[in-house]
Amino acid sequence: MGQAEYLSGYHRRIMINTATLPSLFTERLVLRGLMERDIDALFAIFSDPEVMRYWNAPAMVERTEAVALLKRVQVSFAQRTAFRWGIARRADDQIIGTCSLFHFEEESWRAEVGYALGQPYWGQGYIQETLRAVLDYGFATLNLHRIEAEIDPENSASVRAVERLGFVGEGLLRERWLVEGKTSDSLMMGLLRREWDSRTNQPTNLHAKDFLQNNVVITVRTFKS
């Protein structure tokens, strides 16, 4: 799934005192800022019709589209309208997907999460591992009250992935997207901070394991299934 990566950044900014996107560490992954050396990996991911099947944009055709995507990612972070991490394996730093927090609404302390994973890496638990780190960052570091996910209801694997993390289905938007002449619905799902707290071993203001990156403390916590 992924909804806003191709959209312009007209939503409110979120303020964070760091010059670069902080890296988030998990057992097998590091979520880090995207760089020019990642362009080929981005193109491989987003040119795959199966990866893009449930997106609100068509699959990439030219490598220049990946170059343009990287530029939008960098601009949106500079403007603090979206945070988009590359999902890299810690073993070899290979980018296997992306994950974003975007559509920030500062007055309501709300944001949306989106993600994409290269097809060779499906079914290995990488999205669960990624989302746990990003959700924890959103609630603990950005102090968000609510995080939303917009998913094509036909993408049952993605629906199950966020449900396992506590997201609740809240409504269906019929024929919300039109991509290459085909309409698709959107299932709106939401997770509240107190619900996230209840699924972790301590409140979001307490840390189980800390990493210091770019002068920002990043938290990775134990998760209760």
C-alpha positions, 0 to 999 in steps of 0.5 A: 500500500502507499497513498501519498508518496506521489502527492504534493505536500500541502498538509501541515508540517510536523516540527522535529529538531533534527537536520536529517531523517533519523535512522530507526533500527530493528533486529534485521533492518535499518530504516534510513534516509534514501540516497542517490545510490538507492535509485536503482533499488527504488526503480526495481521496487516501484516498476514492479506491477505486482508491488504497485497493484494496489497503489494510487499510481501506476508502475514506473516505466523509466528510471528517471521516475525513481530519480524524481521520486528521490527528489520529492522525498528529499523536498518533503522532508526538508519541508517537514511534510513527510518522512520517508525511510528506505527499508534496508537490511542491516546485513548488506544495506540493500534497500528492499522497500520504503515506509512513510509518515505523511499527511501530518495534521499538527492541530490534531496530532495525526498522520498517515502511514504508507509502505511498499516492499519489493516482491522478493521480500514478501512473506518474511515479516519485514513489514511487521518489523518496519511498522513497529519501529515507525509506529513507535517513532510516531507515537513516542518521538513525534508525540502523535495521537493517531496514525491512519492507514488507507488500504485497498480492501482487495489487498487482504495481506496489507489489511491483515498486516496492520490489523495485527498491529492494532489498527481498526477498520473505520469506513469504506470510501467507494471508488476513491481512486482512478488509476489507468482507467480503473477505480478502486475503493479505500478502507480507512483504518486507524490506531490511537496512541493509547491502543498502541501503548496497551500493545507494548510493554510500557507507555510511549514516554518510557524506553526499553532500548535506545539508539542515538542517531543524529542526536535523536534518541530512537526507541525500539521496544518489545511488542506483545503479540 
